[in-house]
């Protein structure tokens, strides 16, 4: 019995000692802010909304790259077959719901939505001018991220607050309801009077912020995608009547504004831009982004011995470094054919968007000396590399300092033309002609949806809009039915075609009843009992 009491006393002493030690250790950690009180100051609120900007920056280039693989305008490319298997699967419509690129793409938008919800949950309306601006911007970002999800994945979870753990298993919401939710968010942000408004056509120090014009254009897209052309047109009209925006290099603009630079580094935040994700170009604080390196030519297969600048200052800053440029995302022959159909082989946009090997040899002295895989004798010029797109203080050619353009004015003109093509063809045609005039093309007397579609394909190729367009127009099934059937390569003797890598038509190409929407990632299906997979992906 005495032994029992000694054991019990020892146990009590140990428990008491542990409790005392735990109490002593429960002290406030220095330098850590509590979530419940973090958004008390304007500085903290600003830091919170910057997280939304950061997520848009993170999503921009990668999202555009994924869309380029899916829209039929680009071959995957790379060094050789299998250089990036996941990219090839997307490009040839052989991917499944467990592809990591799909998972990170899908979850990345929800990361942005959670950051926006955090601001809207933690910062009450009327707290301060900075707080109200952050709330308006958070609604724009939430609208942007939900628009991307609804337009590509269809019915997905939609919620307006930071979820508690018991709420994680969110169900699908009809995309028409999501578009209405987006419309409400964007309308409230616009009417708040807190969004940035551009002060002059030349821009100002705050041009990096999401603008009222961008919110209006995005609201117009949400209406158009939801079948309300009249409401969409009204929003686009508001943007196009704003005197502080103009087509870069268009009528009345300075002569040094050349179309080939419209999305180049040297034309960041230009008169046409509605919103750009800002990349850092400080050598001591660079942004590492492989996408910029991947989308440039596979320079190791060029002979540079005869390279010359041709007296053109824009060529003077071009730089391709053997072994550092990966050669993905190369234009397709069908894209080239539409350019020729629209404006002829000597068209301004065609020759400032892509080059053939013959043009590169004539203009720059570059000769093909190897085999370019996934190249149809077409090299993208619109996003060519230059010293000003690479950060030589960091990873050099493997970093990328150009901004991603979320929207520019040309897209708004073409969206507006589509919104009015049935109800007011004269207005639609005038909007379409505004874009054509900048390209040196003659005015049309009237226009059809087909006219707008080909104009948009050429004007905005490689800018992350076509994939959602061809899905919405219902033409993807015809354009992409044989995607992956054959793959081109280009060498000194011209184009050769690989017809053996994919020999089972059931395993490649766009499939009706399946590819209208991207798959809900397998991981989400496994973890969320309330979410349903899109048709065809089970």
N, C-alpha and C positions, 0 to 999 in steps of 0.2 A: 504493500500500500504506500509506504514511504517513497518507493521508487516511482510509483504512478504520479504522486504529487510533484516530485521533482521534474518529471517529464512535462507535466501540464504547466508548471511554473515557467519552464524553459520556453515552451511554445508561446505562452502569453508574452514573455519578454521579447521574443523574436518578432511577434506580430506587432507589439507596441513600438519596437524599434523601427520596424519597417514603415509603420504609419508616420512616425515622427520624421523619418528620413524623407518620405514622400512629400510631407507638408513642407519641409525645408527646401525641397527641390522645385516646388511649384512656384517659381518666381517668373516674373515677366521677362521674356527674352528681349535683349537689347536689339534695336534695329529692325524689329519685325512689327508691321502694322496689322491691327485686327481688321478682318474683312468687314465686320459690322460697322466700323467707324472710319474706314479708310477714305471714303469719298467726301470727307468733311470740308476740304479746302479746294480752291480753284486749281491749285497745282496738281493735286491728286486726281481731280476730275479730268484735267487735261491729259494726264498720264494714262488714265483709263481709256479715253477715246482714241488716243494714239495707238493703243492695242488693236483697235478696229482697223485703223490705217495699215498697221503692220500686217494684219491678217490678209487684207486686200492685196498688199504687196506680195505676200507669200503665195497667194492663190493666182495672181494675175498671169505671169509668164507660164506657169505650169498648166493652168487651165487652158490658155490659148494653145499650148503645145498639144494637149490631149485632143482638143477640138480639131486641130490641123490634121491629126492622124485619122479622124473619123469623117471628115467632110468631103473627101474625094478630090481635093485640089492638090494633095501632096502625097508623094511616096515616102514611106518610112525612111529608107536609105540606111546610112551607117557605113561601117568599114567593109562588111560582108554579111552574108546570110547568118542570122542568129546573133548579130552584134548586140541587139537589145530585143530579146524574145517577147517581152511584154508589149513593147511598142509595135512590133510586127503583128502581134495578135490583134491589137486595136485597129491597126491600119487595114488589116485583111478581114476584119470581122470574125475572128476566131477566138475572141476572148470570152471568159466566163465570169461568174459573179464573185469568184475568189481572187481575181487579179488585183494585186496590191495597188496599182495605179488608180483603179476605180475606188478602192477603199479609202485611200488617202485623199482623193479628190472630193468624195462625198463627205467624209468626216471633217475636212478642212472648212467647208462652208458652214457646218454646224458649230465649229470652233468660233468662227466669226459671229454667228448668230448668238452664241452664248456670251461673247464679249459685249455685243450690243445690248442684250438683255440685262447684263450686269449694270451697265450705265443706267438703263431705264428703270431698273429695280431700286438702285441705291441712290440715285440723284433725283430728288423730288423737283417737280416743276416749280419755277419761281425762286429756287434757292439762290441763284446768281445768274448774271448774263453768260458767264462761261458755262455754267451748268445747263442753261437752256439751249445754248448752241450745241453742247455735247449731246443733249437729248435729241435735237433735230438731226444731227449727223448720225447718231446711232440708228435712228429710224431709216435713214437713207441706206446705211450699210445693211441693216436687217432686210430691207426691201431688195437690195441688190443680191444678197446671198440666197434669199428665198426665190427670187426670180430665176437664178441659175439652176437651183434644184428643181423647181416646178417645170421649167422648160425642157430639162433633159431627163429627169427621173419621173416626172408626172406626179402621182399621188404620194406624197411623203409626209412624215410628221411635221406639224406646224404648231408652235407654241410661242407665247409672248412674255415669258418670264424665266428666270433661272430655275431649273427643275430641282425639286427635292428628290432624295434617293428613291422614295416610293413612287415617283412619277416618271422614272426613267423609261419605262416600257410604253412609249407613245405610239398610238395607232396612225395609220395613213390618213391623210386628209385630202379630199378631192381637190385637184389642182385649180379648178375654178374658184373654190373657196380661198385657196392660197393667193391667187391673183387678186381677189377682193381684199384680202388682208394686206397685201403689198400696196394696193391702191390707197387704203386707209392710212398706212404708215407714211407713204410719200406725200399724200395730200396734207397731212398734219405737219410734216416737216416743212413743206413749201409755205403753208399759210402761217407758220410760226414767226416768220420774219427774221429768223436767226441764222439761216444758211448764208454762206459766203456768196456775194454777188460781185462779179467782175466789174472793175471800175473803169477800165479802158480797154481798147482792142489790143493794146500792147501788154496787158497784164499788170500784175502788181505782186507785192511780197507775199500775199495770202493765197495766191493762185493754186497752191498745193492742196488746199482744202476742197472737200466735196462741195460743189456749187449748187445753187438753186437751179441753174440751167440743166445741170446733169440730172437732178432729181425730177425736173419736168420731163426731160427726154425719157428717163427710165419709167416714169409713170405712164407716158405715152406707149411705151413698149408693153407694159403690163396690160393696158387696155387692149392693144392690138392683138396680143397673144390670147386674150380672153374673148376676142370676137367683137369688140366695141370700137369700130373704126372711127366713128364720129367723135367720141371722147378722146381717142388717140390723136386724131388730127388737131383737135383744139390745143392739146399739150405741145405738139410739135410746132404749131404756129407760134406759140409763146417763145419758144427757143429761137426760131428762125427770124423773128422780128427784133431780136435783141441786137443792137448795133455794136456791141462789144465782142462779137464773134464774127469770123469771116473765113472763107475757104483759103487755106494756105496756098499762096501762089496764084490765086484767082484774080479776076478782073479788079484792077485798082490797087493790087498789092505790090510790094517792092519786087524788082526784077530778080533779086538774089534768092527769092523764095522759089525753089524748084520742087516739083512734085516728087521727085525721087528721094527727097529728104523728109517727106511729110511725117514719117514715123522714125526718123533717124535721131540719134543722140543730139546732133547739132540743132535740132528743131524741137527740143523739149518745151512743153508748155507754150506752144505757139498759139496763134490767133484762132485756130480751128479746134483746139482741144477743150473738151468739157470736163474731163477728169482723168488724171494720170497718177499711177502709183510711183512715188518718187524713189529712184535708186540713188544710192550714195556714190559719189565719184572722188571721195577723199582717199588717197592712197593709204592713209593710216587707219581708215575705218571703212573698208570696202565691203561690198556685198558679194558673196560667193554664189554664183548661179550657173549651173552647168548647161541650162537650156540655151543660153546665149552662145555657148561654145558648140553645142550640138547642132544648132540650126545654121551653122556656117559651112562653107564648102570643105570637102576633104582635100585640103591643100597639098597633101603629100603626093597626090596624083597629077599635079601640075608641074610643068617645067617652068621655073621662074627666071631662067637665064636671060630671056628676052624681055622681061617685065619692064614696062615704061609707063609714065604717068599720062602721056598724051596731052600734056599742057593743061589738064583740067585739075583745078585745085581740089575738087571733091575726090578725085582718084588719088590725089597726093597723100591723103591720110588713110588710105585703105591698107590694111595689114592682114595677111594670112600667114600663119606660122605652121610649117610642116609638123604634123603629128599632134597638134593641139586643137585642130578643128575637126569635128566628127562627121559632118556630112549628112545629117538627118534632115528631113522636111524639104524635099525637092519637088518643084512644080510638076504637075502631070500634063500630058499632052492635051487632054480635054480642056484644061484651064487655058492653055496657050491657044487652042482652037477657038474658044469663045472670045478671047482678046482679038484675034484676027477677024472673026466674024463681026465684032463690034466696031473696030477702028482700023483694021488693016494691019499688015506686017510692019508698017512704019509708024504705027500709032504711038503717041507720046507716052501714054501710060504703060503700054506693053514693053517698050524699050527702057522704061525707067522702073519696071517691076521685075523683069527677068531677062537673062541673057542666054543665048546659045553658045556653044563652044567656039563657033566661028566668030561670033561677036567678041568674045573674050580675047581671042587671039588677035583680032584686028584692032580692038580698042586698047588692050592692055599688054599685048605680047605674051599672053599665057597660052601654053600649048599642053594638051593632054598627053601624059606619059604613062598613065596607068589606067586601071579599070575603076570607074566610079559606080559602086553598087547602088541600086535604087535611084538611078538618075536617068531621065529620058531626054538627055542632051539639053537640059534646061537648068539654069542655075539662078537661084533667087537673088535679085539685086536689091530689092526693096529693103531687106534687112541685112545688107552686106556689112561686113566687119570693118571697123576703122580704128585708128588709135584712140579716137574719142569715145569708143564704145567699150574699151577694155581698160582695166585698172592696173597699170604697170607697177604700182607699188605693192600689189598683193599677189594674186594668182595670175596676173597678166591676162592672156587670152581666155583663161578659164573663169574669169569673173566677168560680170556684165553690168554696165553702169547706165544703160538706156532705160527710160521709163516705159512701163506698159501703159498703153492708151486704152482705157475702159470704153471711151466713146469719143468720137470726133464729129464735127458738124456734117461731113458728107453722109454719114450714116443717118443723121436726123433728116436731111433732105430726102433721102431715099425711103426712109420709113414714112415720112409725110406723103410722098408720092403714092406709096402703096395705100395709105389710109384714105386718100381722096380719089384713087383711080376709078372707082365705080360711081361715086357721088358727085364729083366735080373734076372731070377729066382735064379741063383747062388748067386748073390749079395744080393738079398732079403733074401735068406735063411741064409746067413752068418750074416746079421744084426739081424734076428730073433734069431739065435743061441747064439748071444752075451747075449741076455736077458735070455735065457734058461740056459746058463752055470752058470750065477750068482745064479740061482734058483736051481742048482744041477741037472738039467735035461739033458738027452742025446741030442746030436746034431741030427737034422733032415737032411736027404739027399736032400730034396727039400721041398717046402712049397706052400700052397694055401692061398687064401684070408681067408678061413675059419680057417686055422691054426693061422693066424695073429689075427683074430677077437677073438678067445677064449683066446689067449695069452694076448691080450690087456685087455680083461675083467678082467682077474685074476691079472695081474701085476699092473694095474692102478685102481682097484676097489676103489670106494670112493674118487677119486681124481678129480672129476668134468670133465671128458672127455667122458664118455660113452654115455650120452644123445645125444650129437651132433653126435657121431659116428653112433649110431643105426638109427638116422634119415637120415644121409647121405647115409648109406648102404641100406636103404629102408627095414630094418627088424623090425622096431619098431612096425609096424601094426600087425605082427604075435606074437611077444613076449609079447605085452601088451594088446592084444584084450580083455582079461578077467581080467585085472588088477582091483582089488576091488571086485571081485566076492566073495571071502572069505578072512577072516583076522585071522591070528593065534594068539594064546596066549600060554604061556608056564608056567606050574606050577610043583609042586613036582611029579605029575603023568604023565608028558609029555606034548605033544602039543595037544591043542584042537582048533577047527576051528569055527569061527563065519560065518555062511552062511545066516544070516537073516538081517544084517544091510543094505545090498544092494541087493534087490530082483527084480530090474527092469534093465535088461541088456542094455536097451536103455540109461540109465542114468549113467553108469560107463564104464570104459574101453576105450581103444584107438579106435577112429573112423576114418576110412579112409576118406579122403576128408576134414578133419577138423584138426586133431592133428599133421599134418606134420609140422605146424608152430604154435608158441604160438600166442595168440590173441593180437592185438594192444589194449592197455588198453582203456576201455570205456571212461575214462576221456579225453584221447587224441583224440578220435573220436569226442567227443562232442565239444571240443574246437578248433579243426583244420578241417576246411571245405574242405581242399585239400587232406586229408589223407584217404586212403581206408582200410577197415578192411580185414583181411586175410579170405580166403574161409572157410565157415562153422561156423563162429563166429557171424554172423549177428543176 
